[in-house]
Amino acid sequence: MSAKQPKWVTLGRVSGVFGVKGWLKVQSYTEPVGNIVEFDVWTLRVNGADRVFELEDGQSHGGGVIVKLRGIDDRDIARELTGAEIVVPREQLPAVEAGEFYWTDLEGLEVRTAAGVTLGKVAYLLATGGNDVLVLDGSPERLIPFVLGPVVKQVDLAAGLIVVDWSPDF
């Protein structure tokens, strides 16, 4: 019996170097962006390989984030990490309140109307400013606002299902 592979969540990416002592500039996908430094251990995906680092220090800086990873003490070594994705296992994310969901947990769920018509599976989500939008795979590709109550009637993570009040004609 094999161990279950962890589901990885991308928290951001290394966008460059900062200074000469191995600090990195990070593009954070967390909200707020500074939350990325709350994770003590990062896995960096560099050129197809995973490398694990302990976060030594990190802070907001000029609207972005800079970090120092243990063992990276030189600008040239730090530069080799530019472009790396920062990932953590899903189980390391903090618990959410009732009615809140991580996008990664919604991706892949089947979406059906209240009448039982399958509309597709969630391929990914978009942030539009007003509300998030479910983008469903299939033909045609569908965009459904993720608005709990009026549009999204039920999210059942265990069953892998989202029930919506949405016309199959849209």
Contacts in CASP RR format, 6 or more apart in sequence:
PFRMAT RR
TARGET T0000
AUTHOR 0000-0000-0000
METHOD contacts of the structure
MODEL  1
MSAKQPKWVTLGRVSGVFGVKGWLKVQSYTEPVGNIVEFDVWTLRVNGAD
RVFELEDGQSHGGGVIVKLRGIDDRDIARELTGAEIVVPREQLPAVEAGE
FYWTDLEGLEVRTAAGVTLGKVAYLLATGGNDVLVLDGSPERLIPFVLGP
VVKQVDLAAGLIVVDWSPDF
6 89 0 8 1.000
6 90 0 8 1.000
6 91 0 8 1.000
7 89 0 8 1.000
7 90 0 8 1.000
7 104 0 8 1.000
8 43 0 8 1.000
8 87 0 8 1.000
8 88 0 8 1.000
8 89 0 8 1.000
8 90 0 8 1.000
9 87 0 8 1.000
9 88 0 8 1.000
9 89 0 8 1.000
9 90 0 8 1.000
9 93 0 8 1.000
9 102 0 8 1.000
9 104 0 8 1.000
10 29 0 8 1.000
10 85 0 8 1.000
10 86 0 8 1.000
10 87 0 8 1.000
11 28 0 8 1.000
11 29 0 8 1.000
11 30 0 8 1.000
11 36 0 8 1.000
11 39 0 8 1.000
11 42 0 8 1.000
11 86 0 8 1.000
11 87 0 8 1.000
11 88 0 8 1.000
12 26 0 8 1.000
12 27 0 8 1.000
12 28 0 8 1.000
12 29 0 8 1.000
12 30 0 8 1.000
12 36 0 8 1.000
12 85 0 8 1.000
12 86 0 8 1.000
13 26 0 8 1.000
13 27 0 8 1.000
13 83 0 8 1.000
13 84 0 8 1.000
13 85 0 8 1.000
13 86 0 8 1.000
14 24 0 8 1.000
14 25 0 8 1.000
14 26 0 8 1.000
14 27 0 8 1.000
14 44 0 8 1.000
14 81 0 8 1.000
14 82 0 8 1.000
14 83 0 8 1.000
14 84 0 8 1.000
14 86 0 8 1.000
15 25 0 8 1.000
15 26 0 8 1.000
15 27 0 8 1.000
15 82 0 8 1.000
15 83 0 8 1.000
16 24 0 8 1.000
16 25 0 8 1.000
16 78 0 8 1.000
16 79 0 8 1.000
16 82 0 8 1.000
16 83 0 8 1.000
17 23 0 8 1.000
17 24 0 8 1.000
17 25 0 8 1.000
17 75 0 8 1.000
17 78 0 8 1.000
17 79 0 8 1.000
17 82 0 8 1.000
18 24 0 8 1.000
18 25 0 8 1.000
18 61 0 8 1.000
18 66 0 8 1.000
19 75 0 8 1.000
20 74 0 8 1.000
20 75 0 8 1.000
21 68 0 8 1.000
21 73 0 8 1.000
21 74 0 8 1.000
21 75 0 8 1.000
22 68 0 8 1.000
22 69 0 8 1.000
22 72 0 8 1.000
22 73 0 8 1.000
22 74 0 8 1.000
22 75 0 8 1.000
22 77 0 8 1.000
22 78 0 8 1.000
23 66 0 8 1.000
23 67 0 8 1.000
23 68 0 8 1.000
23 78 0 8 1.000
24 66 0 8 1.000
24 67 0 8 1.000
24 68 0 8 1.000
24 69 0 8 1.000
24 72 0 8 1.000
24 78 0 8 1.000
24 81 0 8 1.000
24 82 0 8 1.000
25 64 0 8 1.000
25 65 0 8 1.000
25 66 0 8 1.000
26 36 0 8 1.000
26 64 0 8 1.000
26 65 0 8 1.000
26 66 0 8 1.000
26 67 0 8 1.000
26 86 0 8 1.000
27 64 0 8 1.000
28 34 0 8 1.000
28 35 0 8 1.000
28 36 0 8 1.000
28 64 0 8 1.000
28 65 0 8 1.000
29 36 0 8 1.000
30 36 0 8 1.000
33 60 0 8 1.000
33 63 0 8 1.000
33 64 0 8 1.000
33 65 0 8 1.000
34 60 0 8 1.000
34 64 0 8 1.000
34 65 0 8 1.000
36 65 0 8 1.000
36 67 0 8 1.000
36 86 0 8 1.000
37 55 0 8 1.000
37 58 0 8 1.000
37 59 0 8 1.000
37 65 0 8 1.000
37 67 0 8 1.000
39 55 0 8 1.000
39 88 0 8 1.000
39 92 0 8 1.000
40 54 0 8 1.000
40 55 0 8 1.000
41 52 0 8 1.000
41 53 0 8 1.000
41 54 0 8 1.000
41 55 0 8 1.000
41 88 0 8 1.000
42 52 0 8 1.000
42 53 0 8 1.000
42 55 0 8 1.000
42 69 0 8 1.000
42 86 0 8 1.000
42 87 0 8 1.000
42 88 0 8 1.000
43 50 0 8 1.000
43 51 0 8 1.000
43 52 0 8 1.000
43 53 0 8 1.000
43 86 0 8 1.000
43 87 0 8 1.000
43 88 0 8 1.000
44 50 0 8 1.000
44 51 0 8 1.000
44 52 0 8 1.000
44 53 0 8 1.000
44 81 0 8 1.000
44 84 0 8 1.000
44 85 0 8 1.000
44 86 0 8 1.000
44 87 0 8 1.000
45 84 0 8 1.000
45 85 0 8 1.000
45 87 0 8 1.000
46 80 0 8 1.000
46 81 0 8 1.000
46 83 0 8 1.000
46 84 0 8 1.000
50 87 0 8 1.000
51 84 0 8 1.000
53 69 0 8 1.000
53 70 0 8 1.000
53 71 0 8 1.000
53 72 0 8 1.000
54 69 0 8 1.000
54 70 0 8 1.000
55 67 0 8 1.000
55 68 0 8 1.000
55 69 0 8 1.000
55 70 0 8 1.000
56 67 0 8 1.000
56 68 0 8 1.000
56 69 0 8 1.000
56 70 0 8 1.000
56 71 0 8 1.000
57 67 0 8 1.000
57 68 0 8 1.000
58 65 0 8 1.000
58 66 0 8 1.000
58 67 0 8 1.000
58 68 0 8 1.000
59 65 0 8 1.000
59 66 0 8 1.000
59 67 0 8 1.000
69 81 0 8 1.000
72 78 0 8 1.000
72 81 0 8 1.000
90 102 0 8 1.000
90 104 0 8 1.000
90 105 0 8 1.000
93 102 0 8 1.000
96 102 0 8 1.000
99 148 0 8 1.000
99 155 0 8 1.000
101 155 0 8 1.000
101 157 0 8 1.000
103 124 0 8 1.000
103 125 0 8 1.000
103 132 0 8 1.000
105 157 0 8 1.000
106 122 0 8 1.000
106 125 0 8 1.000
106 134 0 8 1.000
106 146 0 8 1.000
106 155 0 8 1.000
106 162 0 8 1.000
107 122 0 8 1.000
107 123 0 8 1.000
107 124 0 8 1.000
107 125 0 8 1.000
108 121 0 8 1.000
108 122 0 8 1.000
108 123 0 8 1.000
108 160 0 8 1.000
109 121 0 8 1.000
109 122 0 8 1.000
109 155 0 8 1.000
109 157 0 8 1.000
109 160 0 8 1.000
109 161 0 8 1.000
109 162 0 8 1.000
110 118 0 8 1.000
110 120 0 8 1.000
110 121 0 8 1.000
110 160 0 8 1.000
110 161 0 8 1.000
110 162 0 8 1.000
111 118 0 8 1.000
111 119 0 8 1.000
111 120 0 8 1.000
111 121 0 8 1.000
111 122 0 8 1.000
111 134 0 8 1.000
111 136 0 8 1.000
111 142 0 8 1.000
111 144 0 8 1.000
111 161 0 8 1.000
111 162 0 8 1.000
111 163 0 8 1.000
111 164 0 8 1.000
112 118 0 8 1.000
112 119 0 8 1.000
112 161 0 8 1.000
112 162 0 8 1.000
112 163 0 8 1.000
112 164 0 8 1.000
113 119 0 8 1.000
113 163 0 8 1.000
113 164 0 8 1.000
113 165 0 8 1.000
113 166 0 8 1.000
113 167 0 8 1.000
113 168 0 8 1.000
114 153 0 8 1.000
114 163 0 8 1.000
114 164 0 8 1.000
114 165 0 8 1.000
116 163 0 8 1.000
117 168 0 8 1.000
119 136 0 8 1.000
119 142 0 8 1.000
119 144 0 8 1.000
119 164 0 8 1.000
119 166 0 8 1.000
119 168 0 8 1.000
120 136 0 8 1.000
120 137 0 8 1.000
120 138 0 8 1.000
120 142 0 8 1.000
121 136 0 8 1.000
121 137 0 8 1.000
121 138 0 8 1.000
122 134 0 8 1.000
122 135 0 8 1.000
122 136 0 8 1.000
122 137 0 8 1.000
122 162 0 8 1.000
123 135 0 8 1.000
123 136 0 8 1.000
123 137 0 8 1.000
123 141 0 8 1.000
124 135 0 8 1.000
125 132 0 8 1.000
125 133 0 8 1.000
125 134 0 8 1.000
125 135 0 8 1.000
125 146 0 8 1.000
126 132 0 8 1.000
126 133 0 8 1.000
126 135 0 8 1.000
126 143 0 8 1.000
127 133 0 8 1.000
131 145 0 8 1.000
131 146 0 8 1.000
131 147 0 8 1.000
132 145 0 8 1.000
132 146 0 8 1.000
133 143 0 8 1.000
133 144 0 8 1.000
133 145 0 8 1.000
133 146 0 8 1.000
134 142 0 8 1.000
134 143 0 8 1.000
134 144 0 8 1.000
134 145 0 8 1.000
134 146 0 8 1.000
134 162 0 8 1.000
135 141 0 8 1.000
135 142 0 8 1.000
135 143 0 8 1.000
136 142 0 8 1.000
136 143 0 8 1.000
136 144 0 8 1.000
142 166 0 8 1.000
142 170 0 8 1.000
144 151 0 8 1.000
144 152 0 8 1.000
144 164 0 8 1.000
144 166 0 8 1.000
144 170 0 8 1.000
145 151 0 8 1.000
146 152 0 8 1.000
148 155 0 8 1.000
150 165 0 8 1.000
151 164 0 8 1.000
151 165 0 8 1.000
151 166 0 8 1.000
152 162 0 8 1.000
152 163 0 8 1.000
152 164 0 8 1.000
153 163 0 8 1.000
153 164 0 8 1.000
153 165 0 8 1.000
154 161 0 8 1.000
154 162 0 8 1.000
154 163 0 8 1.000
155 161 0 8 1.000
155 162 0 8 1.000
156 162 0 8 1.000
156 163 0 8 1.000
END
